[in-house]
Amino acid sequence: MDRKSKYLLFALPSFILIFTVMLFPVGYAIIYSFTDFRLGKSAKFIGLENYISIFQDSEFLSALGFTLILTLVAVLSQFVIGMILALLLDNIHHFKKPISIMIYIPYFITAAAMGVIFRWMFMSNWGIIDQICRMIGISTSGWLDSPFWSRVVIILGEVFQNTPFSVIILYAGLQSMPLDQIEAAKIDGANNWQLFTKIKLPNLRQLIIIIFMMRTMDAFRLFDRVNVTTGGGPGISTETLAIYNYTTTFTKLRVGRGCAIGVITLIILAVIINVIMKVLRVKEVD
């Protein structure tokens, strides 16, 4: 047995586990997405009817639009803020550990608990944000009662809780930065901005890919924080694809349609991840 075969043999248990836990349920969902299966009733093949009706549903289009906006704004904000905080941590020499702990705390709070916190903070009349606005003479009309501001609250919650993930990854990358390249650039007269764009950022590229991929996937499956904070309201303004899928499958008991929503979500997410990979690879080649 050659070395490659031995490696494949060692990896076989992992492949079996992945197939059992991930691939089998996905295949199961794909099959049932072409049926009208409801809980308590037998499944009947209906072809592409689920997919056609989903794309004609204004509620789905609203959930898709908000999920895309949430993913774009939140992931970019988490990366930019995370990079700034990671650079600050890399350059400070006093109280680094306490500051790091304070930055990381939101990431270790459960999403449901964070949803409750943000709901209380932005509650009309007695929420702390409303109280602060009144103290400085700003009138508010109810954060969670407005479709626009409720979306802003959800995005703020996502950025606040998950930015520490980017900080952890980027700070670890900055700590393992090749010092010889930095010293050589300093000798050549490079300033801080040139050090960042020419040395640090290229060396962090693989970590940046990981951040964008993982945070995009997490944003697409966001459910618990939104469900606790706004419940998808007011109306359907903050309904994400995950909440829309949950309502369709477990409230309306339309399992076949819910499977189709899951398949559509998976395809959209795969396209977005592929675009991210291509963009970053092009930059790497350049």
N, C-alpha and C positions, 0 to 999 in steps of 0.2 A: 504493500500500500504506500503510495507516494505521499509527500507532505501535504499537498492540496486536499487529497482525500481524507487525511486525518483531520485537517481543519474542518472540513464539511461534516465529518462524523461528530466532532465535538459540538458543532453548531446545530446539529439535528434536533436535539431536545428544545432548543429555543425556537426553531422553525415550527415544530409541532405545537408549541405553546401559543405562538403568534397566530397560527392557523386556527387553533381552537378558540382562542379568546377574541380574535379580531376578524379574521377573514371569513370564518363560517357565519357569524352573525351578519356581516355585510352582505354575503351572498344570499342569506335567508331574507334579508330586507329587500334586496333587489328583486327576488322572485315575487314576494308579496306586494311589491309596489305596482305590479301589473294586475292586481286583483282588487275586488271591492270588499275585502275581508273586514268584518266588524266583529268585535268581541261578542261571543254568543251566537254567531251565525257562520255558516260555511262560506268559504272563499270561492269567488267566481272570477274567471279570467276576463278582464275588460280592456286589455291592451294598454294604449297610451292615454286612456281617459283621465286617469288621476293626474298625470303630468299636464295635460291640456287645461284641465279645470283649475289646477294650482296657479298656473301662469295667468289665468283670467281672473283670479281672486285678488281684489284690491287689498285685502288684509295681508296676503302673502307679499305683495309688492311693497307695502308699507314696512313690513318686518324686514324684508331684504334690504330696502333702502336704508333703514336705520342701522341695521347690522353692518352694512358697508361703511356708513359714515362713522359709526362707533369704532370700527376696526382701524380705519385710516387715521382718524384724529388721535385715538388713544395710543395706538402702537407708535406712531411718529413722536407723540409727546413723551411717551415713556422712554424712548430711545434718546431723545434730545436732553431731557431732564436727567436721565440716568447717566448720560455721558458727562454732563456738567458736574453732577455730584461725585461721580467716580474720579474725575480730574481734581476736584477740590480735595477729596480724601487722599489722593495720591500725593498732594503737595503740602498738606498740613502735617505738622510734627507733634503738636500738643493736643491732648484729649481726643485722639483719633478713635480709640475704642468706644468711649461713651457716645461720640457722634455717630459712629457706625451703627451701634445698637439702636439709637433713636431713628436712624434712617430705615433700618431693616424691620422695625416693629410692625408697620402696617401689613407687610407681606405675610406675617405669621398669624394674623387675625383671620378667622374664617370669613368667607364671603357673605354668608348670611348675617353674621354679627356686624360686619361693616355696612351692610344694607340697612340694618336697624339704626346704626349710628348716623348714617347720612339722612335717613328719614326723619329722625329726631332733630338733626341740625337744621334741616330745611323745612321743617313743619311751619305752617302759617301761624302768625300771631305770637306763638311762644317759643319757636325754634331759635337757637342761638344766632343764626345768620340774620334772621329777621330783627332780633334784638339789637345786634350790632348796627344794622342798617338804620334803624330808628334813632340810635344814639348819634349817628353822624348826619342825620337829616335826609336819608334816602327812603322814599316810599316804595313798598313792594306790593305786588298783587297776588302773591301765592306762588312759590316756586314750583311745587308739585301739582298745582292746578293748571299750569300753563304747558301746552305741548312742547314749546321751544325750551323753556327753562327746565322742565323735567328731563329732557334729553341731555341738557348741559349737566345736570346733577348726576345722571348716570355715567356720563363720560368722565366727569371729575372723580367719581368714585372708582372707576376702573383705573384711571391714571394714578390716583393716590395710592391705591392698594398694591398695584403691580409694578410701579416704577422701581421699587427696591430690587426686584428680580434683575432688571437691567443693570442696576448699580453693582450688584454682587458679581455678575458675569464680567462687566467691563473693568471693574476694579481689580479682579483677579487677573485679567489680561494685562492691565497696566503694570501690575506687580511683577509679571513675568516678561516684561519688555526687554529686548536685547540692549544692554547698556552700552556696548561697543558702538552700535549704530548711533545712539543718542550723543555719545561723547564725540564721535567723528563729526556729526552734524553741527554740534556746538563749536568745535574747532574751526569749521568752515564758515562760521558766522551766522548760523541759522537762528532765527528768533523763535519765540514760543509757538506762534501760529504755524510757522514752517515745520517745526518739530512735530506738531500735532497732525498736520495734513500730509506730510511726506514720510514720517517715521511711525508715529503711534497709530494713526488711523489704518494704514495698510496692514500693520501687524495685527490689528483687531478685526480684520475683515471676516474671518471664519466665525468668530464669536458674534459679530453683528448679524451674520446669516442665521445663527442659532436663535438669537433674540427675536428677530423679525418673524421667523417661522413659528416659534413656540408661542409668542404673544399673539400672532394672527390666529392660530388655531384656538387658543384660549378665548380670544374675543368672540370668535364665531360660535362658541358653545356657552356663552355667558347666559346664565339662567337665574341662579339663586339670588344674587345681589339685586338684580332688576325685579325679580318676583317679590322680594321683601320690601324694597324701596318704593316702587310704584305699582307693582302688579301688572305692568305693561301699559298702565294708563298715564295721563287721562285719555280715555278712549282706547286707542291702539297706538298712541304716539310713541311709546317706549317699548313696544313689543318687539322682541328679537326673534330670530329664526328658531332659537331653542324653545322660547315660550310658545310661539305659534305652533311648533311641532308638538309640544306637550299638550296644548289645548286640543289640538286636532285628534291626537292619539288617545289620550286618557280622559278627556272631558267629553268629547263627542264620540269617542270609541271607534273612530274611523282608522283602523290600524293600517289598512292598505294605503290610504292617502298619507298617513304619517310616515310610512316607509318610503313613499315617493318623495316626500319633503326631505327626509334624511339623505336620500340618494342625490337629490338636487344640491343640497348643502355640501355634500362631499365633493361633487364635481366642481362647484364654484370655488371651494376652498383649494382643491387641487390645482385649478387654473391660477389662482392668486399666488400660491406657493411656487408654482412653476415660473411665473413672471418675476417674483422676487429673486429666485435663483438665477434666472437669465440676466437680469439687470446687474446683479452683483458680480456675476461671472464676466460680463462684458467689461465692467469697470476694472476687474482684476487683470483681464487681458491687456487693457489699455495701459 
